Amino acid sequence: MLIISNIAALLTAPSLTISAFVMVQDKQELARIAYSNCLIDAHNEAIDASMTSKQFDAKTKKICIEERKVYFDLVYNDEQQFGSSAKEAEEYANEESDNIRKYITSSFVVNRESKAHLVKP
């Protein structure tokens, strides 16, 4: 629902065009992939090092800081352009960023025993 309302807001905004929307979304998608890939590399290294799930979870909170910041900033700015308050935009950007990290850490729990690696998109 948020995406639909965001698109509706964008389409009615006189200063923005469809191409601007696509460009912002492309940058955001590239930043999401960069952050995910950084965590995937860490996942695969941790699998090879036989790291525990607790160790890996702690590690993911300390790595890929720049990639997360770029993704966070793009999501945050996008939300503010759609009229979200600074607090709402920050909460949403944190949620989106955390969901990526949580997906990788939950994959680690599943893959640890089988030593399965994740593949980058």
N, C-alpha and C positions, 0 to 999 in steps of 0.2 A: 504494500500500500504506500509506503514511504517513497518508493521509486516512482510510482505513478503520480503521486502528488508533486514530486520533484520535477518530473518531466512536464507536468501541466504548468507548474510555476515557471519553468524555463521557457516554455513555448509562448507564454503570455508576457514574458519580460521583453520590453521593447528594445533593450540594449543588447540582448543576446540573440544569437542565431543558432540554428541546428548545428552548423559546423563548429561553433564554439563549444557546444555541448559535447559533441563527439570528440573534439580535441581534449577537453578536460577529462572525459571518461577514458580516453586512450592513455593519458598520462597516469591516471589513477590505476588503471589496469596494469600498466607496465611497472608501477611502483609496488603494486600488490604482488606481482610475479617476482620482482627482485627480492622482496622481503621473504616470500615463501621459499624461493630458491636458496637464500642464505640459511634459512632454518632447515631446509631439506639437506643441505650439505652437512650441517651440524648433526642432524639426525643420523645420517649415514656414517659419519665419523664416530658418533657415540655408539652405534650398533657394533662397528668394528672394534671399538675399545671395550666392549662389554660393560658399558656404563649402566648404573641402575636407573630406574625410572625417576627416582627422587633426584639423583644427581643431574639427569638430563633436564628435568623440569627447572631446577635451579639455574642450570647453565643457560637455558633459553631466555631467562629474564635478564641476562647480562650480555648477550651477544646480539648481533644484527641491529645495533642501536641506530645507526645512520639510516639503514633501509626502513626500519620501522618509523623513524621520524619523518622521512620523506612521504611515506604512505599516509601516516597520521595527518600531516600537514595538508595534503591534498584532500583527504576526506573532510577534515575540519573546515577548510576554505570552501569546499563544495557545499557543505551543510549551511554555512553562514550565508552563502549566496542565495540559498533557498529560504532565507528568513529565520533560520534557527538562531536562538540566543547563543552567546559564547559558551555558556554552560552546557546547553543541549548539544551543540556541535562537538564540544570536547568529550562528552559522555559517549556520543555516537562514534566518534573517531577512535576512542579507546576500546569500545566494544568491538568494532570492526577489526582493529589491530590484534586485540586479544583473541578473537575467534580464530585467526590464522595460527597464532602460537598454540592455542589449545588443540587445534586439529593436528598439528605436527606432534605435540606431546602425547596426545591420545594414540596417534599412529605408532609412536615409539613403544608404548606399552604393549600394543598388539604385536609389533614386529620384533621385539627384543628376543623372545625365545627362538623364533625361526630365523633370526638374523637377516630378515628381509630389508632391503633397501627401498627407499622411495625414489621415484623417477620424477625428474623435473618436467614441467609442461613444455 
